[in-house]
């Protein structure tokens, strides 16, 4: 990771679906596996999903789960309250 700030736009029904689509785009362009493409997306700090021109969901990419081989997402918005 270079540490440079960037943003991108992609269509998806949720934050996680958008990240999966970005991984697909990386795989198609580079020949990397989907797993390797997803690992590279750890460099994205936040993913924002818009619905009807309003913020619908925000997740933070918190890292990589080595056992499940998937990204770890933390929901930021809407706020999820524990025990509810």
C-alpha positions, 0 to 999 in steps of 0.5 A: 500500500502506498498510503495515498488517499483515493476514492472510487465509485462502483454500483452495488446493492450494499457496501460489501457487494460494492467491494466484491465488485471492485475485487472482480474488476481488479481480477479482470484487469490484472489476472489476480485471484479474487482472494488476492484482489480482496486482500488488496482492498484492505487499503480502503478505509471506509466504504459508503453506500448511497440509496436514493441520493442519501447515505444508506450505509457506511462500513470500515474495512477493519482488516483481513480474516486469515481463517475465513479468507475474507475482509473484516467489516465494521458497520459505522452507519447506521449505528448498530447497538449491541443487544438490540 
